[in-house]
Amino acid sequence: MHTDALSLPDGTQLDGDLCIVGAGAAGIALAMEFVGTATRVLLLEGGGFDLEGPMQALYRGEVVGRPYYPLDATRLHYFGGTTGHWGGFCAPLDPIDFTTRAWVPHSGWPITRAQLDPFYARAHPLLDLGPFDYRSAFWEQQDPRRERLPLDRTVLEEKVWQFSAPTRFGSKFRRALVDAPNVHLYTHANVVSVVANESARAIDAVQVRQFDGRTLRVRATQFVLACSTMQNVRLLLASNDLATTGLGNAHDQVGRYFAEHLEMPAGTAVLTRPQSMQHYAYDFGVTKARAELRLTDAQQQARGVLNATVAVEPAPESGEARSTFEAESPEDVELYRRATKDSLTADMKSTEQVYDAERVRAKPFFTLMTRQEQAPNPNSRITLSSERDALGVPRVRFDWQLTALDKHSMRTLYSSVGREFGRLGIGRVQLRDWLLSDDLTWPSLVSGGWHDTGATRMHQDPKQGVVDADCRVHGLGNLYLAGAGVFPTAGSANPTLTLVALALRLADRLKG
Ligand SMILES: Cc1cc2nc3c(=O)[nH]c(=O)nc-3n(C[C@H](O)[C@H](O)[C@H](O)COP(=O)(O)OP(=O)(O)OC[C@H]3O[C@@H](n4cnc5c(N)ncnc54)[C@H](O)[C@@H]3O)c2cc1C
């Protein structure tokens, strides 16, 4: 069933068993699990079926820490959520991501990768992914053209990624949800506050408000906030009538430990056998999978670094990555000559000239692109701004912060890749200057992957996290969170596969 909440009179009250706030990747995956059950689901979506300017403007916020993208441009506020423009890169988190790593303060999930595996497998068809198999050997067998680099696999190994269509949740699941007799989808139903009972130990209702001031009250037995990381934080902090510091925030944890993925080019490679990178390149037509390079778990531990991968991507025909590469020795020049054969530009006719110029301009160049987790940092945080949106809700004040461990980890990975390519004689890697410097210098815009994780993290101790291992908000009997906000650490993998798997796991818990 579907109702446009704009058609409802002021003061309407809705009742159900399960109220899900937000119809993006997490909210839709959760709601789909209840289709055809006896549970009366109320799915409240703030936006309509299409993007609308005033609705999107509700996402505006203050950026006070590291420069970041405009907050109303990253996440999408309509049915289907941010899957309306996501890229579809998917991989599960690695087993090590769930463990407590002595060299990564505040690391460790209260659940293991093995516990999440059945839900990853169930999430795959929702995201239109291939088999739930991320072993490099499995994907090599699918395509005989693929070959593996002869790496020292005690140091570096492959991490496989798969690519979703990318599936747009709004288009894919709209019909099934609207036709479901036990699911009632309300569009234009922006929740502005979560109303706790008198003891502030459970939720009675959520309140929806329209731009013209009309309100709805929605009651249910169980509530799930699935509004995206920043919106979930905002709603918890803004719902401060009874709990003055915000719901679930008795220990000042809501909004802390925000983490992005550092997704940025930080080096360039020139390779003698570019065809050896086939296993590592996109191949949408054949397998929709590719490998990236990561430091083994043992190396991460030995060198005290975070989890990350490096993609070796053919550099575009024009642009910074392929344009220059500095030669540091005659051996380098010889390697470039072999790699580039006849593609030296006209003004660089001989090896000597190239070396004299200490620069070579040639193909094939590759960009080294990182995907790295961010060290959990309580000071990387989301709070509320003094400015309010058109519905009267305080906007987000976003203070994104990085640490020395983030930079140390990226540099360690890149130099390991460089050393390994050099040892094998297959190429040379050049790091960006800012990565070589010892200080905390970063480029002016450190690009994140548009992945909001953390800020409502999972921890069994209410003093160290916001939700428990079942994604239930500490201290509140019937309020749950869905989305990447519950990740204590985010690994190197993009978040959507994991947050959908967690939503399916939550569905099982709620049914139980
Ligand atoms: C450009 C871009 C590329 C990306 N590429 C990838 C990728 O390749 N791989 C990957 O894994 N991830 C990627 N992501 C991230 C991915 O889009 C998110 O992880 C995912 O969409 C988050 O799901 P969600 O359900 O938590 O939030 P969303 O998908 O944002 O959904 C939240 C929903 O809640 C609704 N809502 C918000 N507030 C309220 C309210 N107060 N009341 C009612 N409803 C509300 C919103 O309208 C929305 O429908 C990308 C993101 C961006 C921006």
The ligand as an ORCA input file, in Angstrom:
! r2SCAN-3c Opt
* xyz 0 1
  C      28.144      9.357     -5.171
  C      28.054      8.156     -4.277
  C      28.601      6.942     -4.689
  C      28.520      5.828     -3.859
  N      29.039      4.648     -4.299
  C      28.993      3.571     -3.503
  C      29.540      2.346     -3.937
  O      30.080      2.235     -5.037
  N      29.475      1.279     -3.097
  C      28.889      1.361     -1.868
  O      28.873      0.354     -1.146
  N      28.335      2.520     -1.443
  C      28.382      3.619     -2.224
  N      27.830      4.790     -1.796
  C      27.190      4.825     -0.470
  C      25.750      4.277     -0.527
  O      24.980      5.072     -1.365
  C      25.208      4.267      0.888
  O      26.028      3.390      1.665
  C      23.792      3.754      1.030
  O      22.906      4.349      0.146
  C      23.341      4.049      2.465
  O      22.109      3.439      2.673
  P      21.128      3.999      3.800
  O      19.845      3.274      3.655
  O      21.816      3.976      5.106
  O      20.947      5.559      3.452
  P      20.230      6.197      2.176
  O      20.370      5.300      1.006
  O      20.731      7.571      2.064
  O      18.694      6.199      2.568
  C      18.183      6.971      3.638
  C      16.697      7.196      3.384
  O      16.096      7.829      4.515
  C      15.272      8.903      4.080
  N      15.217      9.869      5.180
  C      16.214     10.663      5.627
  N      15.805     11.393      6.673
  C      14.517     11.068      6.889
  C      13.552     11.498      7.844
  N      13.833     12.400      8.796
  N      12.305     10.957      7.793
  C      11.997     10.025      6.849
  N      12.886      9.599      5.914
  C      14.129     10.106      5.944
  C      15.972      9.405      2.833
  O      15.097     10.150      2.010
  C      16.431      8.115      2.200
  O      15.451      7.544      1.384
  C      27.901      5.924     -2.584
  C      27.353      7.148     -2.169
  C      27.444      8.250     -3.000
  C      26.867      9.545     -2.531
*
